[in-house]
Amino acid sequence: MNSLKLLKKLGINPDEPVLVITAKEALENLLEAINEYCPHLNLEKISKEDLLTLLKSYANSIVLYHPENYHQERGALIENFEMLEKYGLKEEDFNSIDFS
């Protein structure tokens, strides 16, 4: 089956995004999880490169994990744990955010 033909047949714009989340929304969600699980983490001085890395990880986590109990946000934090240690994340925080 041709996906383009099916979308057009049903009147669905094939260029329409399926999942859209802004950087602001993503960071707000991450900050909620950080406040809940990582009290030592302070992103006030995070570099642009590190924040973009964290946001990309969050985008991947949205696809991989369900949204309950901040699993998506916690997945992104775990994936970037070593990087985030520069910003105050502590070893004890790992146990708090780990859900596996």
N, CA, C and O of each residue as an XYZ file, in Angstrom:
400
protein
N       0.848     -1.175      0.000
C       0.000      0.000      0.000
C       0.895      1.239      0.000
O       1.889      1.288      0.724
N       0.553      2.208     -0.787
C       1.306      3.450     -0.892
C       0.777      4.444      0.142
O      -0.402      4.797      0.113
N       1.634      4.893      1.049
C       1.200      5.780      2.130
C       0.683      7.121      1.608
O      -0.312      7.643      2.111
N       1.352      7.672      0.612
C       0.943      8.959      0.059
C      -0.454      8.862     -0.559
O      -1.286      9.748     -0.367
N      -0.701      7.795     -1.291
C      -2.023      7.603     -1.909
C      -3.106      7.485     -0.846
O      -4.180      8.073     -0.975
N      -2.820      6.724      0.201
C      -3.810      6.536      1.262
C      -4.100      7.853      1.977
O      -5.261      8.181      2.226
N      -3.068      8.599      2.304
C      -3.281      9.882      2.984
C      -4.108     10.829      2.113
O      -5.044     11.471      2.589
N      -3.749     10.904      0.844
C      -4.484     11.794     -0.059
C      -5.923     11.330     -0.247
O      -6.839     12.151     -0.289
N      -6.126     10.040     -0.359
C      -7.476      9.475     -0.512
C      -8.354      9.872      0.669
O      -9.538     10.166      0.502
N      -7.770      9.879      1.851
C      -8.518     10.211      3.066
C      -8.550     11.713      3.347
O      -9.167     12.151      4.318
N      -7.888     12.497      2.502
C      -7.895     13.946      2.681
C      -6.989     14.434      3.789
O      -7.231     15.484      4.385
N      -5.950     13.678      4.063
C      -4.987     14.057      5.107
C      -3.763     14.650      4.431
O      -3.191     14.047      3.523
N      -3.366     15.825      4.875
C      -2.185     16.484      4.337
C      -0.960     15.649      4.704
O      -0.675     15.486      5.890
N      -0.229     15.118      3.727
C       0.920     14.262      4.027
C       2.089     15.008      4.675
O       2.987     14.384      5.240
N       2.078     16.328      4.594
C       3.150     17.118      5.202
C       2.796     17.616      6.599
O       3.586     18.312      7.236
N       1.620     17.260      7.065
C       1.178     17.693      8.390
C       1.959     16.939      9.473
O       2.033     15.710      9.441
N       2.543     17.671     10.434
C       3.270     16.987     11.516
C       2.332     16.111     12.344
O       1.160     16.442     12.528
N       2.848     15.013     12.830
C       2.078     14.109     13.668
C       2.288     14.451     15.141
O       1.354     14.380     15.939
N       3.487     14.813     15.487
C       3.814     15.150     16.867
C       4.553     16.474     16.881
O       5.600     16.615     16.251
N       4.013     17.430     17.592
C       4.652     18.736     17.688
C       4.722     19.132     19.152
O       3.713     19.122     19.858
N       5.900     19.476     19.595
C       6.091     19.995     20.944
C       7.152     21.082     20.845
O       8.199     20.884     20.229
N       6.882     22.209     21.441
C       7.831     23.312     21.377
C       8.933     23.112     22.410
O       8.791     22.338     23.356
N      10.015     23.819     22.207
C      11.118     23.764     23.184
C      10.633     24.237     24.551
O      11.034     23.697     25.582
N       9.770     25.247     24.551
C       9.232     25.763     25.820
C       8.433     24.686     26.549
O       8.619     24.473     27.747
N       7.544     24.009     25.825
C       6.745     22.950     26.437
C       7.632     21.809     26.941
O       7.420     21.282     28.033
N       8.611     21.443     26.144
C       9.511     20.357     26.528
C      10.275     20.722     27.795
O      10.376     19.911     28.715
N      10.809     21.930     27.845
C      11.584     22.335     29.018
C      10.689     22.463     30.247
O      11.103     22.109     31.351
N       9.479     22.959     30.069
C       8.552     23.016     31.205
C       8.288     21.626     31.767
O       8.275     21.440     32.984
N       8.078     20.646     30.888
C       7.853     19.262     31.332
C       9.080     18.715     32.043
O       8.965     18.062     33.080
N      10.251     18.980     31.485
C      11.493     18.515     32.121
C      11.683     19.170     33.487
O      12.085     18.504     34.441
N      11.398     20.459     33.588
C      11.566     21.152     34.863
C      10.627     20.620     35.936
O      10.995     20.563     37.109
N       9.417     20.229     35.544
C       8.498     19.608     36.507
C       9.103     18.325     37.071
O       9.068     18.093     38.280
N       9.653     17.503     36.197
C      10.271     16.247     36.640
C      11.510     16.519     37.482
O      11.749     15.839     38.479
N      12.288     17.504     37.085
C      13.489     17.857     37.853
C      13.098     18.306     39.251
O      13.726     17.903     40.230
N      12.065     19.137     39.353
C      11.612     19.583     40.673
C      11.148     18.411     41.532
O      11.339     18.408     42.748
N      10.545     17.426     40.896
C      10.020     16.258     41.616
C      11.115     15.270     42.015
O      11.091     14.732     43.122
N      12.075     15.029     41.119
C      13.022     13.922     41.315
C      14.485     14.335     41.496
O      15.280     13.542     42.001
N      14.850     15.522     41.109
C      16.266     15.916     41.104
C      16.471     17.275     41.766
O      16.801     18.243     41.081
N      16.285     17.367     43.064
C      16.370     18.678     43.720
C      17.750     19.336     43.637
O      17.870     20.545     43.838
N      18.774     18.565     43.347
C      20.126     19.129     43.275
C      20.459     19.728     41.916
O      21.418     20.489     41.786
N      19.673     19.387     40.913
C      19.978     19.818     39.552
C      19.548     21.264     39.332
O      18.392     21.624     39.555
N      20.499     22.087     38.890
C      20.244     23.499     38.631
C      20.649     23.805     37.195
O      21.834     23.802     36.864
N      19.673     24.067     36.356
C      19.956     24.303     34.945
C      20.170     25.782     34.620
O      20.210     26.149     33.446
N      20.307     26.621     35.617
C      20.489     28.058     35.390
C      21.689     28.362     34.490
O      21.646     29.321     33.719
N      22.738     27.580     34.573
C      23.960     27.856     33.815
C      24.239     26.808     32.730
O      25.370     26.676     32.264
N      23.205     26.070     32.334
C      23.415     25.032     31.325
C      23.801     25.682     29.991
O      23.278     26.734     29.624
N      24.699     25.053     29.299
C      25.116     25.578     27.996
C      24.034     25.296     26.950
O      23.212     24.394     27.113
N      24.054     26.066     25.902
C      23.101     25.880     24.811
C      23.227     24.475     24.233
O      22.222     23.813     23.976
N      24.457     24.025     24.029
C      24.702     22.691     23.468
C      24.134     21.601     24.365
O      23.495     20.665     23.883
N      24.364     21.719     25.662
C      23.849     20.710     26.594
C      22.327     20.730     26.656
O      21.698     19.675     26.738
N      21.733     21.914     26.618
C      20.277     21.984     26.660
C      19.677     21.389     25.390
O      18.669     20.685     25.456
N      20.276     21.658     24.248
C      19.785     21.058     23.004
C      19.905     19.538     23.046
O      19.022     18.835     22.555
N      20.979     19.030     23.622
C      21.152     17.585     23.781
C      20.044     17.014     24.660
O      19.467     15.975     24.341
N      19.751     17.689     25.756
C      18.697     17.237     26.664
C      17.333     17.264     25.965
O      16.538     16.337     26.121
N      17.065     18.311     25.206
C      15.786     18.401     24.506
C      15.646     17.315     23.442
O      14.558     16.771     23.256
N      16.730     16.996     22.746
C      16.688     15.915     21.758
C      16.423     14.575     22.440
O      15.658     13.754     21.935
N      17.050     14.366     23.573
C      16.811     13.131     24.324
C      15.359     13.046     24.769
O      14.758     11.972     24.749
N      14.805     14.171     25.167
C      13.412     14.196     25.582
C      12.497     13.839     24.413
O      11.530     13.096     24.577
N      12.805     14.367     23.247
C      12.009     14.044     22.054
C      12.027     12.546     21.797
O      10.991     11.961     21.479
N      13.184     11.921     21.931
C      13.280     10.461     21.749
C      12.512      9.724     22.840
O      11.876      8.706     22.571
N      12.566     10.225     24.051
C      11.885      9.578     25.172
C      10.373      9.617     25.020
O       9.675      8.715     25.484
N       9.869     10.651     24.377
C       8.420     10.749     24.157
C       7.945      9.577     23.319
O       6.848      9.060     23.524
N       8.765      9.168     22.388
C       8.417      8.040     21.526
C       8.569      6.709     22.266
O       7.789      5.782     22.048
N       9.559      6.620     23.127
C       9.890      5.339     23.756
C       9.108      5.019     25.028
O       8.862      3.849     25.321
N       8.720      6.034     25.781
C       8.134      5.796     27.108
C       6.733      6.384     27.212
O       6.386      7.327     26.501
N       5.938      5.816     28.105
C       4.611      6.358     28.367
C       4.751      7.609     29.237
O       5.770      7.785     29.906
N       3.746      8.469     29.233
C       3.867      9.745     29.934
C       3.618      9.697     31.441
O       3.830     10.696     32.130
N       3.185      8.584     31.949
C       2.860      8.515     33.377
C       4.113      8.566     34.235
O       5.170      8.064     33.853
N       3.976      9.179     35.394
C       5.052      9.262     36.386
C       6.339      9.852     35.814
O       7.436      9.487     36.238
N       6.204     10.756     34.861
C       7.365     11.438     34.269
C       8.364     10.477     33.629
O       9.557     10.779     33.590
N       7.916      9.342     33.133
C       8.855      8.388     32.525
C       9.577      8.994     31.331
O      10.761      8.724     31.131
N       8.902      9.797     30.543
C       9.548     10.409     29.384
C      10.650     11.369     29.823
O      11.763     11.331     29.299
N      10.334     12.216     30.775
C      11.310     13.179     31.275
C      12.455     12.472     32.003
O      13.624     12.819     31.832
N      12.104     11.489     32.807
C      13.131     10.759     33.555
C      14.047      9.996     32.607
O      15.244      9.879     32.867
N      13.498      9.473     31.506
C      14.319      8.794     30.502
C      15.369      9.727     29.929
O      16.524      9.336     29.755
N      14.974     10.958     29.634
C      15.920     11.947     29.097
C      16.969     12.310     30.136
O      18.140     12.478     29.795
N      16.573     12.433     31.387
C      17.532     12.764     32.449
C      18.530     11.629     32.663
O      19.724     11.874     32.839
N      18.046     10.394     32.649
C      18.936      9.243     32.815
C      19.922      9.166     31.658
O      21.113      8.935     31.866
N      19.431      9.357     30.445
C      20.297      9.280     29.269
C      21.423     10.320     29.322
O      22.500     10.099     28.768
N      21.177     11.435     29.977
C      22.156     12.522     30.040
C      22.716     12.713     31.444
O      23.186     13.798     31.789
N      22.664     11.674     32.240
C      23.052     11.787     33.645
C      24.466     12.339     33.820
O      24.682     13.265     34.602
N      25.420     11.774     33.097
C      26.807     12.225     33.257
C      26.966     13.697     32.888
O      27.659     14.436     33.588
N      26.343     14.125     31.815
C      26.418     15.527     31.408
C      25.797     16.421     32.481
O      26.336     17.482     32.794
N      24.676     15.997     33.039
C      23.952     16.820     34.001
C      24.631     16.893     35.366
O      24.283     17.745     36.183
N      25.581     16.020     35.616
C      26.335     16.110     36.869
C      27.071     17.445     36.960
O      27.312     17.941     38.061
N      27.430     18.032     35.822
C      28.085     19.354     35.811
C      27.183     20.424     36.397
O      27.653     21.459     36.871
N      25.884     20.168     36.359
C      24.908     21.159     36.801
C      24.259     20.781     38.138
O      23.198     21.296     38.493
N      24.906     19.884     38.864
C      24.478     19.582     40.220
C      23.780     18.258     40.438
O      23.465     17.926     41.581
N      23.526     17.491     39.398
C      22.884     16.195     39.569
C      23.812     15.300     40.381
O      25.008     15.217     40.103
N      23.261     14.642     41.368
C      24.056     13.823     42.285
C      23.746     12.343     42.063
O      22.690     11.984     41.542
N      24.670     11.511     42.461
C      24.503     10.064     42.332
C      23.210      9.600     42.997
O      22.537      8.704     42.486
N      22.861     10.198     44.125
C      21.625      9.822     44.822
C      20.385     10.152     43.996
O      19.338      9.529     44.169
N      20.502     11.136     43.096
C      19.376     11.480     42.239
C      19.092     10.365     41.227
O      17.956     10.203     40.784
N      20.125      9.599     40.864
C      19.921      8.520     39.893
C      18.896      7.525     40.400
O      18.019      7.099     39.648
N      18.995      7.151     41.657
C      18.032      6.191     42.230
C      16.627      6.766     42.223
O      15.653      6.030     42.072
N      16.520      8.063     42.384
C      15.224      8.724     42.401
C      14.577      8.734     41.020
O      13.367      8.544     40.899
N      15.382      8.956     39.972
C      14.804      9.064     38.633
C      14.752      7.727     37.883
O      14.040      7.610     36.886
N      15.490      6.731     38.345
C      15.516      5.436     37.653
C      14.172      4.732     37.825
O      13.653      4.631     38.936
N      13.619      4.250     36.722
C      12.331      3.555     36.763
C      12.408      2.168     36.154
O      11.376      1.519     35.980
N      13.613      1.694     35.822
C      13.716      0.376     35.201
C      13.752     -0.722     36.224
O      13.838     -1.897     35.865
